[in-house]
């Protein structure tokens, strides 16, 4: 049990050290949302044709 808790702590420390990575993920997620909207619109147009 002890070992697992230590690993979690290390992972947490690691997370705190890279806000840039978190920012990157946030940007990626925004990008994905935009792409999904665009894709949905394209599909909608195709169905109407």
N, C-alpha and C positions, 0 to 999 in steps of 0.2 A: 504493500500500500504506500509506504513512504516514497518509493521510487517514482510512482505515478504522480504523486503530488509535486515532487521536485520538477518533473518534466513539465507539468502544467505551469509552474511558476516561471520556468525558463521560457516557455512559449509566451507567457504574458509579458515578461520583460522584453522579449524580442518584439512583440507587437508595439509596445510603447516607443521603441527605438525607431520605428519606421512609419511615421505619419504620412510620408510621401507615398508609401505603398498603399495605405488606406485611401489616400486621395486618388491614386491611380485607379483603384477598384471602383471608387465612386464615379469617376469619369467614365470608366468602362461601362458601368451600369447605365448611366445616362445615355451613352452611345447606343447601347443595346435597345433601350426603350425607343429611341428615335428610329432606329432601323426597323424595329417591330412595327411601329406606326406606319412607316413608309411602305413596308411589305404588305401590311394589311390593306392599305389604300390601293396598292397595285393589284392585289387579288380581287378587291371589290370591283375595280374597273374591269378586270378581265371577265368577271362573272356577268357584268352588265352588257358586255359586247355580244 
